């Protein structure tokens, strides 16, 4: 593969970084703005590190706990969203999320 990516020419390194960022697309949820209901499937409106979006949570099984404070949430299109630290979310976001945990 590429032993030292930092030594690549700038144009090549930028192209490689761009391709990898598309393949490793995992937005980090910063806040939950609203949830359409507490029975799945339901639509979530969230703010992420890549902007605001909405997605459909197909089932409660789509929420996986990676650690005590970290979650991985999968939508109906197979996109995964990361909640790095539940405690770092605002109060309203934690309250909405608690209904699903």
Long-range contacts (C-beta under 8 A, 24 or more apart in sequence): 25-79, 26-80, 26-81, 26-82, 27-53, 27-79, 27-81, 27-82, 28-81, 28-82, 28-83, 28-84, 29-73, 29-81, 29-82, 29-83, 29-89, 29-93, 30-89, 31-89, 31-90, 31-92, 31-93, 32-89, 32-92, 32-93, 32-96, 32-97, 34-96, 35-96, 35-99, 38-99, 38-100, 41-76, 46-81, 48-81, 55-79, 55-81, 57-100, 60-100, 63-100, 63-101, 65-101, 71-97
